[in-house]
Amino acid sequence: MSRNRLTTTAGAPVADNQNSQTAGPQGPVLLQDYQLLEKLAHQNRERIPERVVHANGWGARGTFTVTGDISRYTRADLFQGLGRQTEVIARFSNVAGEQGAADAERDVRGFAVKFYTDEGNWDLVGNNTPVFFVRDPYKFPDFIRSQKRHPRTNRRSNTAQWDFWSLSPESLHQVTILMSDRGLPQTPMNMNGYGSHTFSLWNDQGERFWVKFHFKTRQGHAFFTDEEAKAVIGEDRESYQKALFGAIDAGQFPKWTLYIQVMSQAEAERADFDPFDLTKVWPHGDYPLIEVGELELNRNVDNYFTEIEQLAFSPSNIVPGIGHSPDKMLQARVFAYADAHRYRLGTHYEALPVNAPKAPVAHYHKDGAMNFFGHKTGNPDAFYEPNSFGGPVEDPSVKEPPLPLAGDGDRHDHRLGNDDVSQPRALFELFDTAERERLCANIANAMDGVPDEIVARQLALFDRVHADYGDGVRQALAARGRSARKAAE
């Protein structure tokens, strides 16, 4: 079998890739050994900064196929026509753990899909839960710090975690989901995915509709108990990677059905909850699921680093027919995600092959680190806009209708007047007795080492949700040899 000739990065053939150049059999090594220097220098630079959150992840390529007609809601090209297929790449991840963290830890999971549409890339960047811990982006950095390592001990801190949650009643809904069975899925294939935020769709008539995106697993839900997860981690810290890669490699392609919930502006104005609040769900009875299509992952990547580690998602990547909403957390993520990639990967990170759109690209961004693609205007004289040299111009036909935003620009108390207990109560009441017992036991386990005053504050929040919720956690704490007082009436 003929094989390619090994070369340096500059294309020069390599005569010996086994031995350094030395002054004699015992050395010293010569500085002129440029091939050795190149190998060592590249090795020093093989790592890039890991993601601040969602660092530990698993992904694959696949297709999205339209199975439901939503053309009345959106002009987005990828949704036009039953059977229409779009190439995608997806990444699933832990939130808090660093690279190398055990896959089977109790944590929220990231669920992100990049759609390579004919009108550019659309990134749907969400989680495996429909809500989140905070509703105001001003608190997001504080929340993440509470989940990361303590600056003194350099260990994850149960105290910091519960301290933040017990002082943030808006976290009750997400905490309940996280500590329930669905907080520890067995594999990426056994969990749902959600856009989580409220997004919007708009059609050719300029009508805007508020939407929630739901990916429902076709593989069924399966979860680990905390004890089962410990046994899995003891055998294989990369169990999710093994399961996802192995399933696809064996031809058992995982699938999800994409649904949307739709709300009109009039419905949003009369809703008895804030439809743009990330800590809230939309009741399915009022806003039923509408089938859109099928997501299938059917191809493992050839190189994890270039296709998964360098893969960059951002809610700022939308296409004509899809838009944002007044959701404050979403508004912040539109900036923060793209900026994280500019820091982590470089100025022109979207020119990397895995991030580059399949659609034609024409823009005036120039120079800076990683500009390996030259001009994108078609004419070297067209390096600004407007110009007289045939450079790309705006297209008014894809103008998005304005968001119905108004306000006074003040800092408003995001907790004032908010109902943070009704939806967690409704969720708790859906659980059967065994599910409630596991939920309370998981919470008690996660409170190991947490000071009594923080536990008491959190129990008071559980009591507000449901009396059986607070009492159930107290009983689980007692079973672990720890007493917990009833909140003062």
N, C-alpha and C positions, 0 to 999 in steps of 0.2 A: 504494500500500500504506500503510495507516494504521500509525503507529508510536507507541509509548508515549512519554509526555512525560518528559523527563529531570528528575530531582528531586535534592535533597540527601538525605543519610541520614535527615533528619528529615521528609522528604516534601514539602518546599517546592519548587515548580517553579523550574527554572533558566532565566533569560532569555538568558544569553550564556555559552557554555562555551568561547569562543575567546580572550577578552581580559580582562586584569586591570583592576580599577578603579584609576584613577590621578588625580592632581590636575590633569593636563593630558596632552597627547599624548606628552610626554617623561617623564612621571612626576612625583614619586615614587609608588610604590604605596601605596594607602590601607589602613590597618590594619582598617578596617571591611569589607574584602572577605572576608566569612566563607566564601564559596564557595571562594576561592583558599586560605584557611587550612585549610579542611577537606581539600582535595585534597592539599596538601603534608603535612599531619599524617598522613593515611592512608598516603601513600607512605612516610613514615618508619617506619611500623609494618607494612608489608606482609610483612616477613620474620619468621620465628620461628626459635628455635634449631634447628639441624639435629640429627638423631640422632647420638649419640656414635659408634655403629657402625651400619652399614647405612644410611648417609645417602643414598647414590645409588641410587635404585630406580625400578622400572617396574611397572605393575600394570594390572589389568582386572577386570571383573565377569563373572559366569557362573553356572553351576548345577552342583550335585552330584546325581547320580542313583544310587540304590541298585541294584546288580546282583547282590549276594550276600547271603545270609541269615546274619547274625551275632547274631540275637536271643538265642541261648543264652548269649552272652557279655556282652551289654549290654542295658539297658533304655532306652538313649538314644533319644529319640523320632525323631531324623533317620534312624536306621538301620532303622526298623520298616516293612517292606513293600517288596517288589521294585517298582521303578519310582518310588519316593518321591523327590521332588525338593526340594532346598533351595537357596535363593539364596546365592551366595557372592561374596566379593571377594578377590582375591589380589594379593600384592606380592612381587616378586623384587628382589634388591639385591646390590651388592657389600658386603663387610664392612668393609674398612679405609679405602677411599677416601671423601673428602668429597663433598659435592654438587659436581657438575661434573667429578668424576673420569671418566676414560675407561671406558666400559662394558666393553671387551674387554681388561681387565687380568687377569692370573693372580691369582685370589683365590677364596676360598670364597664361594658365593652364598647369600643368604637365600632361603627358600622358605616363605612364610607365607600361610595361608588362613583367612579369617573366614567361618564358617558361621552364617547368620542363622536359627537353628532356632526352632521354636514354643515352646521352653522356655528361650530366651535365646541369647546368642552363645557359640559355641565357637570358640576361636582355636587352630589348630594351627600353632605357630611353630617352624620348623626351618630346615634348610639343605639344600643339594644334596649333602651328604655324610652318611653314617650315623654318623659319629663326630666328635669334636672334639679340640682340642689339649691341653686340660687336663681333669682329672676332679674337681678341687676348686675351688669358687667363690672361695676365698680368693686363688687365683692369676689369676682372670679379669682384674681391673684391670691387673695387671702384664703379662699377655699382650697386652692391647689397647694398652698404652703402647709395647710393643716393636714394634707394627705401625704406630703413628702417627708423627708428625713429631718429629725430634730437637729438644730445646729450644734448642740452640745454632745448628744449621744451618738449622732449619725445613724439613728434607728427610726423606723416608722413609729409613730406615737399614737396609741389608742386615746390617750388623754387629749391631745391636740384635736384629733378627729371628732370626738364626742363633745369637746368644749365648743368647737365651732358649730356643730349641728344643734346642740342644746341652746345656743344663743341665736339660732337662725330657724325660727319655726317654719319658714317656707321650705325647709329641707325635708319635712316630714314625709311627703309623698314619695320622694326619691329614696329616702332611707328605708321606707317600708318595702319598696320594690327590691332594693339592694339586699336586704336581709331576708327576703323571701326566697322560695325555691328558685325563681328566675334570676336571682343574683349570682348564681354559680352554674351556668350551662355547661354541659359535658364537652361540647365541641362548638366551633363557630357555626356549624350546620344546624345546631339545635337551638338557635335563638332567632328572635325576630330582629328587624332593624327598623329604625324610625328616623325621619328627618328631624323629629322632636320639635323644632321651631315651627311657627306658623310662617309659611311661604305664601306666594301668590302666583296665580296663572292669569294670563290675559289673552284675549282673542283678537281676531282681525278687526272687530268692531270697537276695540279699545275698552271692552268691558273687563273689569278686574274681579277675580274671585280669590278669597282666602282659602288656603289648603293646608292639610297635614298629609305627609307621606308615610306609608306603612309598608314594610316588607314582611310578609308573613311566611315563616319557614314551612316548607313542604315535608321536611324530615321529621316533624313533630318535636315537641319540647322534651328535653331530658336534662336532668340536673344532678349535681353531686351534693351530698350533705358535706358539712365541714370535715367530718371524720373520713369520708370517702375521698375527698380531695387531698387530704394529708397523705393518704396511702398512694394516690396517683402521683403526687409530687415526689414522694420518696422513690418512686420507680422511674419517673420521666418528667423532668421539668418542662419539656417542650411537647406536651401531649396534644395541644391544639394544632401546632405545626404538623405533627405526625399525622393527626386525624384528617386535616384538610388536604394536605399534600397526598396522603395515601389514598383517600377516597377518589380524588381526581385522577391520580395515577392508575387506579383500578377501573376507571371508566364509570364510577358511581358519582355522576355529576350532581352536586347539590343545587337545589332550586328554591326560589322564593317567589311569591306572587306579590306584585306591587299594587297597592290600593291607594286611593286618595279619599279624604273627607273634604267636603266643599262647604263654604259658608259665604253668603253674599254680604256686601257691606251693610245692608239693612239689618240682616240677622246679627251681624257683629255689634251693631249699635244697640240692639235690644237684648243681647245676651246677658244673663245674670252673673256672668263671670268675665274676666278679661281674656278674650280669645288670643291675645298676643303675649300672655304670661307663660313662660317656659315651665313653670311648676304646675301647670294645669293641663288636663286632657279635655278633648271635646267628647261629650257623651255620644256613643254610637247610635243610640236611639233617636237622637235629634239630628245627627249628621252621619248618616250611614256610610259604610265603606263602599266605594265604587272601584271595580276592578279596572286596572290599567294594562298590566303586562306581566311577563315572566322573566325573572333574572335567573340565568343559568351560568354557573362557573364550570368551565370545561377544559381549561388549559393551565397547567402549572407554568410558572415563569422559568426562563432559562438561567437567569442570574438574579439572585435575591437582592443583591446590593443595587444593581442598576434599575431594577423594575419594582421593587417594593421599598427598599430603604430610601431611594431617591424619589419615590412617588410622592407627589405633593398635591393635597386637596385644599380647596378654599371655597367657602360659600360665596365669595366674590365672583366665582366662575358660573355665570348664568348665560342663557341663550335667549333670543327673542321668543316671547311667549311665557317665560318663567321670570318671576321677580321676587323681591324681598317683602318685608312687612315692617310695621312699627315695633316688632319684638326687639326690646332693648339688647338682649343677649345676642341676637342675630346681627344687629347693627354693629356691635363691637367685633364680632367674629369676622365680619366682612373685611375689616382692617387687619385684625390680629393674625389670622391664619396666613394670609399672603405675606405679611411682614415677617412672620416666623420662618417662612421658606426663603425669603430674601437673605435673612441672617444665616440660616443653616446651610443652604445649598448655593446661594450666590444670586447676584443681581438678575441674571437671565435664566433663572431656574426653569421657567416654562419652555425653554428651548431644548431641554434635555429630552431625549427620545420618548421616555415614558410619559412625560407631561405635555409634549407637543401635540397640538390638535391635528387631526387628520384633515380638517378643513384648511383652505388656503389662509396664509397669514400675511398681513400687510400693516406695518406700524412704523412709528418714528422713534422708538426707543433705540438708543445708540451707545456704543462704547461701554466702558465699565468691565468689570471682571466677567469672564466667560462669554464674551461676544465672539463666538466662533462661527457665526452665520452671516456676517456682513450685512449689507443693506437689505431691507425688506420693502423698499419702496419702488424698485424697478428702475431707478434712475439715480446715479450718485449725486446729482444736483438737487434732488428732492429729499432734503434732510430736515425740513421743517414744514409747517402747515399753517396757513394756506401757501401754496406755491404755484408757479407757472410752468412746472416741468413734468406734469403728468403723474404726480404722486397720488397715493390713495386719498380718497375723500370720504366724508361722512355719508351715511345713507339714512335720510329722514324716514324711510318706510318702516324701519324697525324701531322707531321711537316708542318707548314705553309710556303708558298713561301715568299721570302723576299719582304718587301715593297720597292718600287723604291724611296728611299730617298737619297738625296745628298745635301751638302751645306757646308758653311764655319763656322757655329757655331756662327755667329754674331747676333746682335740684329737689325733686319730690320724694318724700318718704315712701319707698316701695313697699313697706309693710303696713302702712296706715290704711285701714279699711279692707284689707285683704283677708279672705277666708282661706286659711291654710290647713283646715282640719276636715272639711266636708269630703273632699276627694280621697284623702287617705282613709277616712272612715268607710267610704263606699268600697274601697279596695279591701280593707280589713274584713268587712262583712261578706265579701265574696269568698274568703278563705274558709275551707272546712276545718274541723277541729285539729286534724293532723298538721295541716298547713300552718295554722296559728301556733301550734306547739313548736314546730321547726323554726318559724319566724322568731319567736321569743327566745328560743335556745340560741339561735345564731346571734341575736343581739347581746344576750348575756355573755356569750363567748367573746364577742368583740369588745366588751366593756372590761376585759381583764386589765387590772392595774389602773383603771380610771378613778380619780378621786371621788369620794362620796357626794360632795356637793354638786359635781357635774352630772353624776348619775341621777341624783334627785331632780335636777333641773330638766334632764331629758325625760325622766319618768313623768314629770308634770305635763310635758307636751304629749306624751302617749296617752295620759289620762284624758286630755282634752279631745283626742281622737275618738277613744272608746274606752270605757272602764275596763273591759276585758283585756285591752291591749296593755295598759299599764300594769294591771294585776298579773297578766301572763308573764311579763318580763320580770316582775318581782319574784314570782314563783321560780322562774328559770335561774335567777340570781341566787335564790335560796338553795336551790339544788346544787349550786356550785359552792355552797358554804358562805354565801354573802347575803347580809340583810339589807333591805332597802326600804326607807320610810315612805309612807303615803304622802302625797302632796297635800299641803294645807288647803282646806276649802276656802 
